[in-house]
Amino acid sequence: MISAGDVLQPAQVADIVLDAVDRETFLILPHESVLTMYRQKSSDYDRWLRGMRRYQSSLLEHA
């Protein structure tokens, strides 16, 4: 099985969103690691696309 991190419950996501709204945060991310991935994506789209293709292939292999 491929893991992408902890799966959040709807109530957890709601708490994260409401907290971010209270702090007037524009970019709301459920996991801290998502910010790192977001930055990596924006710094090199071609590399990010290659990684997503590899990830997609790995999912198909395990289906």
PDBQT receptor file of N, H, CA, C and O in Angstrom, charges set to zero:
ATOM      1  N   MET A   1       0.835  -1.189   0.000  1.00  0.00    +0.000 N 
ATOM      2  CA  MET A   1       0.000   0.000   0.000  1.00  0.00    +0.000 C 
ATOM      3  C   MET A   1       0.877   1.249   0.000  1.00  0.00    +0.000 C 
ATOM      4  O   MET A   1       1.910   1.283   0.669  1.00  0.00    +0.000 OA
ATOM      5  N   ILE A   2       0.481   2.249  -0.729  1.00  0.00    +0.000 N 
ATOM      6  H   ILE A   2      -0.358   2.222  -1.273  1.00  0.00    +0.000 HD
ATOM      7  CA  ILE A   2       1.190   3.521  -0.810  1.00  0.00    +0.000 C 
ATOM      8  C   ILE A   2       0.599   4.466   0.226  1.00  0.00    +0.000 C 
ATOM      9  O   ILE A   2      -0.621   4.592   0.336  1.00  0.00    +0.000 OA
ATOM     10  N   SER A   3       1.461   5.127   0.979  1.00  0.00    +0.000 N 
ATOM     11  H   SER A   3       2.452   5.024   0.890  1.00  0.00    +0.000 HD
ATOM     12  CA  SER A   3       0.970   6.039   2.014  1.00  0.00    +0.000 C 
ATOM     13  C   SER A   3       1.312   7.470   1.657  1.00  0.00    +0.000 C 
ATOM     14  O   SER A   3       2.434   7.770   1.248  1.00  0.00    +0.000 OA
ATOM     15  N   ALA A   4       0.342   8.346   1.814  1.00  0.00    +0.000 N 
ATOM     16  H   ALA A   4      -0.569   8.103   2.146  1.00  0.00    +0.000 HD
ATOM     17  CA  ALA A   4       0.566   9.764   1.545  1.00  0.00    +0.000 C 
ATOM     18  C   ALA A   4       0.495  10.576   2.824  1.00  0.00    +0.000 C 
ATOM     19  O   ALA A   4       0.484  11.807   2.782  1.00  0.00    +0.000 OA
ATOM     20  N   GLY A   5       0.447   9.899   3.959  1.00  0.00    +0.000 N 
ATOM     21  H   GLY A   5       0.455   8.900   3.994  1.00  0.00    +0.000 HD
ATOM     22  CA  GLY A   5       0.367  10.609   5.229  1.00  0.00    +0.000 C 
ATOM     23  C   GLY A   5      -0.900  10.270   5.980  1.00  0.00    +0.000 C 
ATOM     24  O   GLY A   5      -1.732   9.490   5.516  1.00  0.00    +0.000 OA
ATOM     25  N   ASP A   6      -1.030  10.868   7.143  1.00  0.00    +0.000 N 
ATOM     26  H   ASP A   6      -0.355  11.501   7.520  1.00  0.00    +0.000 HD
ATOM     27  CA  ASP A   6      -2.210  10.628   7.968  1.00  0.00    +0.000 C 
ATOM     28  C   ASP A   6      -3.462  11.164   7.283  1.00  0.00    +0.000 C 
ATOM     29  O   ASP A   6      -3.455  12.255   6.712  1.00  0.00    +0.000 OA
ATOM     30  N   VAL A   7      -4.515  10.395   7.347  1.00  0.00    +0.000 N 
ATOM     31  H   VAL A   7      -4.521   9.509   7.810  1.00  0.00    +0.000 HD
ATOM     32  CA  VAL A   7      -5.804  10.834   6.812  1.00  0.00    +0.000 C 
ATOM     33  C   VAL A   7      -6.534  11.564   7.931  1.00  0.00    +0.000 C 
ATOM     34  O   VAL A   7      -6.747  11.020   9.014  1.00  0.00    +0.000 OA
ATOM     35  N   LEU A   8      -6.907  12.786   7.652  1.00  0.00    +0.000 N 
ATOM     36  H   LEU A   8      -6.735  13.228   6.772  1.00  0.00    +0.000 HD
ATOM     37  CA  LEU A   8      -7.595  13.606   8.645  1.00  0.00    +0.000 C 
ATOM     38  C   LEU A   8      -9.095  13.355   8.598  1.00  0.00    +0.000 C 
ATOM     39  O   LEU A   8      -9.676  13.111   7.540  1.00  0.00    +0.000 OA
ATOM     40  N   GLN A   9      -9.691  13.421   9.753  1.00  0.00    +0.000 N 
ATOM     41  H   GLN A   9      -9.219  13.618  10.612  1.00  0.00    +0.000 HD
ATOM     42  CA  GLN A   9     -11.141  13.307   9.845  1.00  0.00    +0.000 C 
ATOM     43  C   GLN A   9     -11.764  14.663   9.478  1.00  0.00    +0.000 C 
ATOM     44  O   GLN A   9     -11.120  15.701   9.636  1.00  0.00    +0.000 OA
ATOM     45  N   PRO A  10     -13.010  14.658   8.990  1.00  0.00    +0.000 N 
ATOM     46  CA  PRO A  10     -13.660  15.922   8.616  1.00  0.00    +0.000 C 
ATOM     47  C   PRO A  10     -13.638  16.965   9.737  1.00  0.00    +0.000 C 
ATOM     48  O   PRO A  10     -13.441  18.150   9.470  1.00  0.00    +0.000 OA
ATOM     49  N   ALA A  11     -13.834  16.547  10.955  1.00  0.00    +0.000 N 
ATOM     50  H   ALA A  11     -13.994  15.584  11.172  1.00  0.00    +0.000 HD
ATOM     51  CA  ALA A  11     -13.833  17.504  12.074  1.00  0.00    +0.000 C 
ATOM     52  C   ALA A  11     -12.448  18.134  12.262  1.00  0.00    +0.000 C 
ATOM     53  O   ALA A  11     -12.339  19.308  12.616  1.00  0.00    +0.000 OA
ATOM     54  N   GLN A  12     -11.395  17.352  12.024  1.00  0.00    +0.000 N 
ATOM     55  H   GLN A  12     -11.483  16.398  11.736  1.00  0.00    +0.000 HD
ATOM     56  CA  GLN A  12     -10.041  17.891  12.129  1.00  0.00    +0.000 C 
ATOM     57  C   GLN A  12      -9.809  18.955  11.057  1.00  0.00    +0.000 C 
ATOM     58  O   GLN A  12      -9.245  20.014  11.334  1.00  0.00    +0.000 OA
ATOM     59  N   VAL A  13     -10.246  18.667   9.838  1.00  0.00    +0.000 N 
ATOM     60  H   VAL A  13     -10.705  17.807   9.612  1.00  0.00    +0.000 HD
ATOM     61  CA  VAL A  13     -10.088  19.619   8.737  1.00  0.00    +0.000 C 
ATOM     62  C   VAL A  13     -10.886  20.887   9.039  1.00  0.00    +0.000 C 
ATOM     63  O   VAL A  13     -10.406  21.996   8.807  1.00  0.00    +0.000 OA
ATOM     64  N   ALA A  14     -12.093  20.723   9.551  1.00  0.00    +0.000 N 
ATOM     65  H   ALA A  14     -12.483  19.822   9.739  1.00  0.00    +0.000 HD
ATOM     66  CA  ALA A  14     -12.913  21.884   9.893  1.00  0.00    +0.000 C 
ATOM     67  C   ALA A  14     -12.212  22.747  10.935  1.00  0.00    +0.000 C 
ATOM     68  O   ALA A  14     -12.224  23.973  10.823  1.00  0.00    +0.000 OA
ATOM     69  N   ASP A  15     -11.604  22.131  11.944  1.00  0.00    +0.000 N 
ATOM     70  H   ASP A  15     -11.595  21.135  12.034  1.00  0.00    +0.000 HD
ATOM     71  CA  ASP A  15     -10.871  22.884  12.965  1.00  0.00    +0.000 C 
ATOM     72  C   ASP A  15      -9.695  23.647  12.360  1.00  0.00    +0.000 C 
ATOM     73  O   ASP A  15      -9.448  24.800  12.710  1.00  0.00    +0.000 OA
ATOM     74  N   ILE A  16      -8.974  22.995  11.451  1.00  0.00    +0.000 N 
ATOM     75  H   ILE A  16      -9.175  22.058  11.167  1.00  0.00    +0.000 HD
ATOM     76  CA  ILE A  16      -7.830  23.633  10.789  1.00  0.00    +0.000 C 
ATOM     77  C   ILE A  16      -8.300  24.840   9.986  1.00  0.00    +0.000 C 
ATOM     78  O   ILE A  16      -7.688  25.907  10.039  1.00  0.00    +0.000 OA
ATOM     79  N   VAL A  17      -9.388  24.665   9.243  1.00  0.00    +0.000 N 
ATOM     80  H   VAL A  17      -9.885  23.798   9.200  1.00  0.00    +0.000 HD
ATOM     81  CA  VAL A  17      -9.907  25.744   8.402  1.00  0.00    +0.000 C 
ATOM     82  C   VAL A  17     -10.405  26.909   9.262  1.00  0.00    +0.000 C 
ATOM     83  O   VAL A  17     -10.094  28.067   8.982  1.00  0.00    +0.000 OA
ATOM     84  N   LEU A  18     -11.164  26.606  10.290  1.00  0.00    +0.000 N 
ATOM     85  H   LEU A  18     -11.416  25.666  10.517  1.00  0.00    +0.000 HD
ATOM     86  CA  LEU A  18     -11.692  27.677  11.141  1.00  0.00    +0.000 C 
ATOM     87  C   LEU A  18     -10.564  28.442  11.839  1.00  0.00    +0.000 C 
ATOM     88  O   LEU A  18     -10.632  29.664  11.969  1.00  0.00    +0.000 OA
ATOM     89  N   ASP A  19      -9.540  27.735  12.281  1.00  0.00    +0.000 N 
ATOM     90  H   ASP A  19      -9.484  26.743  12.175  1.00  0.00    +0.000 HD
ATOM     91  CA  ASP A  19      -8.392  28.392  12.897  1.00  0.00    +0.000 C 
ATOM     92  C   ASP A  19      -7.693  29.314  11.898  1.00  0.00    +0.000 C 
ATOM     93  O   ASP A  19      -7.327  30.441  12.234  1.00  0.00    +0.000 OA
ATOM     94  N   ALA A  20      -7.512  28.832  10.672  1.00  0.00    +0.000 N 
ATOM     95  H   ALA A  20      -7.809  27.917  10.399  1.00  0.00    +0.000 HD
ATOM     96  CA  ALA A  20      -6.860  29.634   9.640  1.00  0.00    +0.000 C 
ATOM     97  C   ALA A  20      -7.694  30.868   9.285  1.00  0.00    +0.000 C 
ATOM     98  O   ALA A  20      -7.143  31.944   9.051  1.00  0.00    +0.000 OA
ATOM     99  N   VAL A  21      -9.012  30.715   9.245  1.00  0.00    +0.000 N 
ATOM    100  H   VAL A  21      -9.459  29.841   9.435  1.00  0.00    +0.000 HD
ATOM    101  CA  VAL A  21      -9.891  31.857   8.965  1.00  0.00    +0.000 C 
ATOM    102  C   VAL A  21      -9.768  32.882  10.086  1.00  0.00    +0.000 C 
ATOM    103  O   VAL A  21      -9.693  34.083   9.827  1.00  0.00    +0.000 OA
ATOM    104  N   ASP A  22      -9.747  32.412  11.325  1.00  0.00    +0.000 N 
ATOM    105  H   ASP A  22      -9.808  31.437  11.535  1.00  0.00    +0.000 HD
ATOM    106  CA  ASP A  22      -9.584  33.326  12.465  1.00  0.00    +0.000 C 
ATOM    107  C   ASP A  22      -8.271  34.106  12.374  1.00  0.00    +0.000 C 
ATOM    108  O   ASP A  22      -8.210  35.283  12.732  1.00  0.00    +0.000 OA
ATOM    109  N   ARG A  23      -7.218  33.431  11.890  1.00  0.00    +0.000 N 
ATOM    110  H   ARG A  23      -7.267  32.476  11.600  1.00  0.00    +0.000 HD
ATOM    111  CA  ARG A  23      -5.906  34.077  11.768  1.00  0.00    +0.000 C 
ATOM    112  C   ARG A  23      -5.768  34.841  10.445  1.00  0.00    +0.000 C 
ATOM    113  O   ARG A  23      -4.733  35.452  10.179  1.00  0.00    +0.000 OA
ATOM    114  N   GLU A  24      -6.826  34.800   9.618  1.00  0.00    +0.000 N 
ATOM    115  H   GLU A  24      -7.667  34.304   9.834  1.00  0.00    +0.000 HD
ATOM    116  CA  GLU A  24      -6.845  35.441   8.303  1.00  0.00    +0.000 C 
ATOM    117  C   GLU A  24      -5.720  34.929   7.410  1.00  0.00    +0.000 C 
ATOM    118  O   GLU A  24      -5.039  35.696   6.729  1.00  0.00    +0.000 OA
ATOM    119  N   THR A  25      -5.548  33.611   7.434  1.00  0.00    +0.000 N 
ATOM    120  H   THR A  25      -6.101  32.988   7.987  1.00  0.00    +0.000 HD
ATOM    121  CA  THR A  25      -4.550  32.939   6.603  1.00  0.00    +0.000 C 
ATOM    122  C   THR A  25      -5.142  32.664   5.230  1.00  0.00    +0.000 C 
ATOM    123  O   THR A  25      -6.258  32.155   5.122  1.00  0.00    +0.000 OA
ATOM    124  N   PHE A  26      -4.397  32.999   4.179  1.00  0.00    +0.000 N 
ATOM    125  H   PHE A  26      -3.491  33.412   4.267  1.00  0.00    +0.000 HD
ATOM    126  CA  PHE A  26      -4.895  32.776   2.820  1.00  0.00    +0.000 C 
ATOM    127  C   PHE A  26      -4.753  31.319   2.397  1.00  0.00    +0.000 C 
ATOM    128  O   PHE A  26      -5.725  30.699   1.964  1.00  0.00    +0.000 OA
ATOM    129  N   LEU A  27      -3.547  30.772   2.522  1.00  0.00    +0.000 N 
ATOM    130  H   LEU A  27      -2.758  31.276   2.874  1.00  0.00    +0.000 HD
ATOM    131  CA  LEU A  27      -3.275  29.405   2.061  1.00  0.00    +0.000 C 
ATOM    132  C   LEU A  27      -3.448  28.450   3.243  1.00  0.00    +0.000 C 
ATOM    133  O   LEU A  27      -2.645  28.448   4.176  1.00  0.00    +0.000 OA
ATOM    134  N   ILE A  28      -4.495  27.647   3.189  1.00  0.00    +0.000 N 
ATOM    135  H   ILE A  28      -5.147  27.649   2.430  1.00  0.00    +0.000 HD
ATOM    136  CA  ILE A  28      -4.802  26.727   4.280  1.00  0.00    +0.000 C 
ATOM    137  C   ILE A  28      -4.347  25.330   3.868  1.00  0.00    +0.000 C 
ATOM    138  O   ILE A  28      -4.830  24.765   2.887  1.00  0.00    +0.000 OA
ATOM    139  N   LEU A  29      -3.407  24.789   4.640  1.00  0.00    +0.000 N 
ATOM    140  H   LEU A  29      -3.015  25.249   5.436  1.00  0.00    +0.000 HD
ATOM    141  CA  LEU A  29      -2.857  23.472   4.350  1.00  0.00    +0.000 C 
ATOM    142  C   LEU A  29      -3.108  22.539   5.532  1.00  0.00    +0.000 C 
ATOM    143  O   LEU A  29      -2.822  22.905   6.672  1.00  0.00    +0.000 OA
ATOM    144  N   PRO A  30      -3.635  21.344   5.283  1.00  0.00    +0.000 N 
ATOM    145  CA  PRO A  30      -3.977  20.441   6.372  1.00  0.00    +0.000 C 
ATOM    146  C   PRO A  30      -2.768  19.805   7.063  1.00  0.00    +0.000 C 
ATOM    147  O   PRO A  30      -2.825  19.484   8.250  1.00  0.00    +0.000 OA
ATOM    148  N   HIS A  31      -1.693  19.629   6.329  1.00  0.00    +0.000 N 
ATOM    149  H   HIS A  31      -1.647  19.890   5.365  1.00  0.00    +0.000 HD
ATOM    150  CA  HIS A  31      -0.473  19.024   6.870  1.00  0.00    +0.000 C 
ATOM    151  C   HIS A  31       0.694  19.978   6.627  1.00  0.00    +0.000 C 
ATOM    152  O   HIS A  31       0.767  20.613   5.575  1.00  0.00    +0.000 OA
ATOM    153  N   GLU A  32       1.601  20.082   7.589  1.00  0.00    +0.000 N 
ATOM    154  H   GLU A  32       1.542  19.566   8.444  1.00  0.00    +0.000 HD
ATOM    155  CA  GLU A  32       2.769  20.945   7.415  1.00  0.00    +0.000 C 
ATOM    156  C   GLU A  32       3.611  20.505   6.215  1.00  0.00    +0.000 C 
ATOM    157  O   GLU A  32       4.193  21.345   5.529  1.00  0.00    +0.000 OA
ATOM    158  N   SER A  33       3.680  19.205   5.960  1.00  0.00    +0.000 N 
ATOM    159  H   SER A  33       3.207  18.523   6.518  1.00  0.00    +0.000 HD
ATOM    160  CA  SER A  33       4.491  18.701   4.853  1.00  0.00    +0.000 C 
ATOM    161  C   SER A  33       3.968  19.159   3.496  1.00  0.00    +0.000 C 
ATOM    162  O   SER A  33       4.713  19.172   2.516  1.00  0.00    +0.000 OA
ATOM    163  N   VAL A  34       2.689  19.535   3.431  1.00  0.00    +0.000 N 
ATOM    164  H   VAL A  34       2.084  19.524   4.227  1.00  0.00    +0.000 HD
ATOM    165  CA  VAL A  34       2.110  19.978   2.164  1.00  0.00    +0.000 C 
ATOM    166  C   VAL A  34       2.775  21.274   1.693  1.00  0.00    +0.000 C 
ATOM    167  O   VAL A  34       2.929  21.483   0.490  1.00  0.00    +0.000 OA
ATOM    168  N   LEU A  35       3.167  22.141   2.622  1.00  0.00    +0.000 N 
ATOM    169  H   LEU A  35       3.042  21.972   3.600  1.00  0.00    +0.000 HD
ATOM    170  CA  LEU A  35       3.833  23.384   2.251  1.00  0.00    +0.000 C 
ATOM    171  C   LEU A  35       5.162  23.091   1.560  1.00  0.00    +0.000 C 
ATOM    172  O   LEU A  35       5.511  23.743   0.576  1.00  0.00    +0.000 OA
ATOM    173  N   THR A  36       5.894  22.121   2.071  1.00  0.00    +0.000 N 
ATOM    174  H   THR A  36       5.611  21.591   2.870  1.00  0.00    +0.000 HD
ATOM    175  CA  THR A  36       7.160  21.733   1.441  1.00  0.00    +0.000 C 
ATOM    176  C   THR A  36       6.906  21.218   0.028  1.00  0.00    +0.000 C 
ATOM    177  O   THR A  36       7.614  21.592  -0.906  1.00  0.00    +0.000 OA
ATOM    178  N   MET A  37       5.906  20.368  -0.129  1.00  0.00    +0.000 N 
ATOM    179  H   MET A  37       5.331  20.064   0.631  1.00  0.00    +0.000 HD
ATOM    180  CA  MET A  37       5.574  19.838  -1.456  1.00  0.00    +0.000 C 
ATOM    181  C   MET A  37       5.126  20.961  -2.399  1.00  0.00    +0.000 C 
ATOM    182  O   MET A  37       5.483  20.968  -3.578  1.00  0.00    +0.000 OA
ATOM    183  N   TYR A  38       4.358  21.887  -1.882  1.00  0.00    +0.000 N 
ATOM    184  H   TYR A  38       4.068  21.881  -0.925  1.00  0.00    +0.000 HD
ATOM    185  CA  TYR A  38       3.890  23.028  -2.670  1.00  0.00    +0.000 C 
ATOM    186  C   TYR A  38       5.077  23.852  -3.173  1.00  0.00    +0.000 C 
ATOM    187  O   TYR A  38       5.116  24.257  -4.334  1.00  0.00    +0.000 OA
ATOM    188  N   ARG A  39       6.040  24.093  -2.286  1.00  0.00    +0.000 N 
ATOM    189  H   ARG A  39       6.009  23.763  -1.342  1.00  0.00    +0.000 HD
ATOM    190  CA  ARG A  39       7.231  24.860  -2.668  1.00  0.00    +0.000 C 
ATOM    191  C   ARG A  39       8.074  24.106  -3.682  1.00  0.00    +0.000 C 
ATOM    192  O   ARG A  39       8.585  24.703  -4.629  1.00  0.00    +0.000 OA
ATOM    193  N   GLN A  40       8.227  22.804  -3.496  1.00  0.00    +0.000 N 
ATOM    194  H   GLN A  40       7.812  22.318  -2.726  1.00  0.00    +0.000 HD
ATOM    195  CA  GLN A  40       9.003  22.012  -4.450  1.00  0.00    +0.000 C 
ATOM    196  C   GLN A  40       8.338  22.018  -5.822  1.00  0.00    +0.000 C 
ATOM    197  O   GLN A  40       9.014  22.118  -6.845  1.00  0.00    +0.000 OA
ATOM    198  N   LYS A  41       7.042  21.912  -5.839  1.00  0.00    +0.000 N 
ATOM    199  H   LYS A  41       6.493  21.831  -5.008  1.00  0.00    +0.000 HD
ATOM    200  CA  LYS A  41       6.297  21.937  -7.104  1.00  0.00    +0.000 C 
ATOM    201  C   LYS A  41       6.537  23.248  -7.839  1.00  0.00    +0.000 C 
ATOM    202  O   LYS A  41       6.814  23.249  -9.038  1.00  0.00    +0.000 OA
ATOM    203  N   SER A  42       6.432  24.354  -7.129  1.00  0.00    +0.000 N 
ATOM    204  H   SER A  42       6.207  24.353  -6.154  1.00  0.00    +0.000 HD
ATOM    205  CA  SER A  42       6.553  25.653  -7.786  1.00  0.00    +0.000 C 
ATOM    206  C   SER A  42       7.975  25.965  -8.212  1.00  0.00    +0.000 C 
ATOM    207  O   SER A  42       8.184  26.788  -9.103  1.00  0.00    +0.000 OA
ATOM    208  N   SER A  43       8.956  25.325  -7.595  1.00  0.00    +0.000 N 
ATOM    209  H   SER A  43       8.786  24.656  -6.871  1.00  0.00    +0.000 HD
ATOM    210  CA  SER A  43      10.350  25.615  -7.950  1.00  0.00    +0.000 C 
ATOM    211  C   SER A  43      10.805  24.836  -9.174  1.00  0.00    +0.000 C 
ATOM    212  O   SER A  43      11.753  25.253  -9.840  1.00  0.00    +0.000 OA
ATOM    213  N   ASP A  44      10.152  23.704  -9.494  1.00  0.00    +0.000 N 
ATOM    214  H   ASP A  44       9.382  23.366  -8.953  1.00  0.00    +0.000 HD
ATOM    215  CA  ASP A  44      10.564  22.898 -10.645  1.00  0.00    +0.000 C 
ATOM    216  C   ASP A  44       9.392  22.019 -11.093  1.00  0.00    +0.000 C 
ATOM    217  O   ASP A  44       9.274  20.866 -10.678  1.00  0.00    +0.000 OA
ATOM    218  N   TYR A  45       8.535  22.579 -11.941  1.00  0.00    +0.000 N 
ATOM    219  H   TYR A  45       8.632  23.515 -12.279  1.00  0.00    +0.000 HD
ATOM    220  CA  TYR A  45       7.340  21.854 -12.378  1.00  0.00    +0.000 C 
ATOM    221  C   TYR A  45       7.669  20.554 -13.097  1.00  0.00    +0.000 C 
ATOM    222  O   TYR A  45       6.981  19.554 -12.893  1.00  0.00    +0.000 OA
ATOM    223  N   ASP A  46       8.709  20.544 -13.937  1.00  0.00    +0.000 N 
ATOM    224  H   ASP A  46       9.267  21.357 -14.102  1.00  0.00    +0.000 HD
ATOM    225  CA  ASP A  46       9.049  19.325 -14.666  1.00  0.00    +0.000 C 
ATOM    226  C   ASP A  46       9.414  18.192 -13.710  1.00  0.00    +0.000 C 
ATOM    227  O   ASP A  46       8.991  17.051 -13.901  1.00  0.00    +0.000 OA
ATOM    228  N   ARG A  47      10.189  18.506 -12.693  1.00  0.00    +0.000 N 
ATOM    229  H   ARG A  47      10.532  19.433 -12.537  1.00  0.00    +0.000 HD
ATOM    230  CA  ARG A  47      10.556  17.488 -11.696  1.00  0.00    +0.000 C 
ATOM    231  C   ARG A  47       9.317  17.004 -10.965  1.00  0.00    +0.000 C 
ATOM    232  O   ARG A  47       9.154  15.805 -10.738  1.00  0.00    +0.000 OA
ATOM    233  N   TRP A  48       8.444  17.931 -10.594  1.00  0.00    +0.000 N 
ATOM    234  H   TRP A  48       8.577  18.905 -10.778  1.00  0.00    +0.000 HD
ATOM    235  CA  TRP A  48       7.224  17.572  -9.886  1.00  0.00    +0.000 C 
ATOM    236  C   TRP A  48       6.350  16.655 -10.739  1.00  0.00    +0.000 C 
ATOM    237  O   TRP A  48       5.804  15.672 -10.239  1.00  0.00    +0.000 OA
ATOM    238  N   LEU A  49       6.218  16.980 -12.036  1.00  0.00    +0.000 N 
ATOM    239  H   LEU A  49       6.662  17.779 -12.442  1.00  0.00    +0.000 HD
ATOM    240  CA  LEU A  49       5.419  16.145 -12.934  1.00  0.00    +0.000 C 
ATOM    241  C   LEU A  49       6.011  14.739 -13.066  1.00  0.00    +0.000 C 
ATOM    242  O   LEU A  49       5.271  13.755 -13.086  1.00  0.00    +0.000 OA
ATOM    243  N   ARG A  50       7.329  14.642 -13.156  1.00  0.00    +0.000 N 
ATOM    244  H   ARG A  50       7.930  15.441 -13.141  1.00  0.00    +0.000 HD
ATOM    245  CA  ARG A  50       7.961  13.315 -13.212  1.00  0.00    +0.000 C 
ATOM    246  C   ARG A  50       7.632  12.522 -11.948  1.00  0.00    +0.000 C 
ATOM    247  O   ARG A  50       7.313  11.336 -12.017  1.00  0.00    +0.000 OA
ATOM    248  N   GLY A  51       7.712  13.175 -10.812  1.00  0.00    +0.000 N 
ATOM    249  H   GLY A  51       7.972  14.139 -10.755  1.00  0.00    +0.000 HD
ATOM    250  CA  GLY A  51       7.386  12.509  -9.554  1.00  0.00    +0.000 C 
ATOM    251  C   GLY A  51       5.939  12.049  -9.501  1.00  0.00    +0.000 C 
ATOM    252  O   GLY A  51       5.653  10.952  -9.020  1.00  0.00    +0.000 OA
ATOM    253  N   MET A  52       5.027  12.876  -9.991  1.00  0.00    +0.000 N 
ATOM    254  H   MET A  52       5.260  13.766 -10.381  1.00  0.00    +0.000 HD
ATOM    255  CA  MET A  52       3.614  12.504  -9.994  1.00  0.00    +0.000 C 
ATOM    256  C   MET A  52       3.371  11.326 -10.946  1.00  0.00    +0.000 C 
ATOM    257  O   MET A  52       2.544  10.457 -10.669  1.00  0.00    +0.000 OA
ATOM    258  N   ARG A  53       4.090  11.305 -12.058  1.00  0.00    +0.000 N 
ATOM    259  H   ARG A  53       4.761  12.011 -12.284  1.00  0.00    +0.000 HD
ATOM    260  CA  ARG A  53       3.953  10.170 -12.987  1.00  0.00    +0.000 C 
ATOM    261  C   ARG A  53       4.450   8.883 -12.339  1.00  0.00    +0.000 C 
ATOM    262  O   ARG A  53       3.829   7.829 -12.479  1.00  0.00    +0.000 OA
ATOM    263  N   ARG A  54       5.584   8.976 -11.620  1.00  0.00    +0.000 N 
ATOM    264  H   ARG A  54       6.088   9.832 -11.505  1.00  0.00    +0.000 HD
ATOM    265  CA  ARG A  54       6.096   7.794 -10.904  1.00  0.00    +0.000 C 
ATOM    266  C   ARG A  54       5.090   7.340  -9.852  1.00  0.00    +0.000 C 
ATOM    267  O   ARG A  54       4.821   6.147  -9.716  1.00  0.00    +0.000 OA
ATOM    268  N   TYR A  55       4.540   8.286  -9.115  1.00  0.00    +0.000 N 
ATOM    269  H   TYR A  55       4.758   9.255  -9.225  1.00  0.00    +0.000 HD
ATOM    270  CA  TYR A  55       3.555   7.955  -8.083  1.00  0.00    +0.000 C 
ATOM    271  C   TYR A  55       2.332   7.292  -8.707  1.00  0.00    +0.000 C 
ATOM    272  O   TYR A  55       1.835   6.293  -8.187  1.00  0.00    +0.000 OA
ATOM    273  N   GLN A  56       1.846   7.836  -9.809  1.00  0.00    +0.000 N 
ATOM    274  H   GLN A  56       2.249   8.648 -10.232  1.00  0.00    +0.000 HD
ATOM    275  CA  GLN A  56       0.685   7.269 -10.490  1.00  0.00    +0.000 C 
ATOM    276  C   GLN A  56       0.985   5.842 -10.955  1.00  0.00    +0.000 C 
ATOM    277  O   GLN A  56       0.148   4.952 -10.801  1.00  0.00    +0.000 OA
ATOM    278  N   SER A  57       2.166   5.622 -11.518  1.00  0.00    +0.000 N 
ATOM    279  H   SER A  57       2.846   6.345 -11.642  1.00  0.00    +0.000 HD
ATOM    280  CA  SER A  57       2.558   4.280 -11.964  1.00  0.00    +0.000 C 
ATOM    281  C   SER A  57       2.600   3.314 -10.792  1.00  0.00    +0.000 C 
ATOM    282  O   SER A  57       2.169   2.167 -10.920  1.00  0.00    +0.000 OA
ATOM    283  N   SER A  58       3.114   3.761  -9.648  1.00  0.00    +0.000 N 
ATOM    284  H   SER A  58       3.463   4.692  -9.544  1.00  0.00    +0.000 HD
ATOM    285  CA  SER A  58       3.186   2.873  -8.490  1.00  0.00    +0.000 C 
ATOM    286  C   SER A  58       1.787   2.499  -8.003  1.00  0.00    +0.000 C 
ATOM    287  O   SER A  58       1.582   1.382  -7.529  1.00  0.00    +0.000 OA
ATOM    288  N   LEU A  59       0.833   3.404  -8.111  1.00  0.00    +0.000 N 
ATOM    289  H   LEU A  59       1.000   4.312  -8.497  1.00  0.00    +0.000 HD
ATOM    290  CA  LEU A  59      -0.537   3.083  -7.715  1.00  0.00    +0.000 C 
ATOM    291  C   LEU A  59      -1.143   2.057  -8.643  1.00  0.00    +0.000 C 
ATOM    292  O   LEU A  59      -1.855   1.159  -8.194  1.00  0.00    +0.000 OA
ATOM    293  N   LEU A  60      -0.872   2.176  -9.931  1.00  0.00    +0.000 N 
ATOM    294  H   LEU A  60      -0.294   2.905 -10.296  1.00  0.00    +0.000 HD
ATOM    295  CA  LEU A  60      -1.408   1.230 -10.904  1.00  0.00    +0.000 C 
ATOM    296  C   LEU A  60      -0.798  -0.143 -10.707  1.00  0.00    +0.000 C 
ATOM    297  O   LEU A  60      -1.469  -1.155 -10.911  1.00  0.00    +0.000 OA
ATOM    298  N   GLU A  61       0.483  -0.194 -10.306  1.00  0.00    +0.000 N 
ATOM    299  H   GLU A  61       1.028   0.627 -10.140  1.00  0.00    +0.000 HD
ATOM    300  CA  GLU A  61       1.145  -1.484 -10.087  1.00  0.00    +0.000 C 
ATOM    301  C   GLU A  61       0.555  -2.208  -8.877  1.00  0.00    +0.000 C 
ATOM    302  O   GLU A  61       0.533  -3.438  -8.837  1.00  0.00    +0.000 OA
ATOM    303  N   HIS A  62       0.080  -1.446  -7.897  1.00  0.00    +0.000 N 
ATOM    304  H   HIS A  62       0.098  -0.447  -7.930  1.00  0.00    +0.000 HD
ATOM    305  CA  HIS A  62      -0.446  -2.044  -6.676  1.00  0.00    +0.000 C 
ATOM    306  C   HIS A  62      -1.962  -2.207  -6.693  1.00  0.00    +0.000 C 
ATOM    307  O   HIS A  62      -2.555  -2.619  -5.695  1.00  0.00    +0.000 OA
ATOM    308  N   ALA A  63      -2.585  -1.888  -7.813  1.00  0.00    +0.000 N 
ATOM    309  H   ALA A  63      -2.103  -1.553  -8.623  1.00  0.00    +0.000 HD
ATOM    310  CA  ALA A  63      -4.063  -1.987  -7.893  1.00  0.00    +0.000 C 
ATOM    311  C   ALA A  63      -4.502  -3.403  -8.168  1.00  0.00    +0.000 C 
ATOM    312  O   ALA A  63      -5.700  -3.670  -8.266  1.00  0.00    +0.000 OA
TER     313      ALA A  63
